[in-house]
Amino acid sequence: MAPRRRRVIWTDHASHALDEALEYVAQASPAAARQLLIDCLASAESLATLSERGRAVPEAGEQTVREVFVQSYRLLYVVRPAEVFVLALLHGARDFAAWRRGGETNSPTG
């Protein structure tokens, strides 16, 4: 039996965060920025079949928001029956609560 495959959807917020991270890293090393892009896209795409592999985000206080680590970044996502929504890309040193307070208008978590 083939594994269930979900569609991976990046929210506008997550896409913007990825763009910002790439711009920042590219200032010091365009090659490192390219590798970050490759790693982020590969990690997100792997969620199409391995949706439950990430851990629940401890600060979220709910089991539906999960994360995988990509280099020094946290890729936050939520799993739905047919989709995986990438909610955010946060640097590991960034305050999760500040991100949460900022709100995610495209978030399927409510």
Phi, psi and omega in degrees: 000130181288145178293150177297136180244126178251153176280133179264124183236123175273126174290163178302318180300313181294319178298318179295318179297321177297314178302315180297317179298318180295318178298317181295311181295322182296335178300324180266325184201104176302325179295320178294323178295318177299318180293322177298316178300312180301313182295318180295313180295320179293318179296316179296315182295329179296339179289346178299324180245340181244051189300327185268006188291331181284162179274158173294139181287116184303320183288342184287332180072015178213150184280348185282334179269120184240169179212151168233153181261135178231108186053237180261021182246156176250122177261108183266139183208166176228142183258132174241169184305321183246352184221161167238124179259120174280117186268324187198157169235110183245138172294144183304333180272353183284144180286115180300318182300322178295320177297314182298318179295330180293340177078147178234099184293336180262009186286130176280003180273355177120000000 
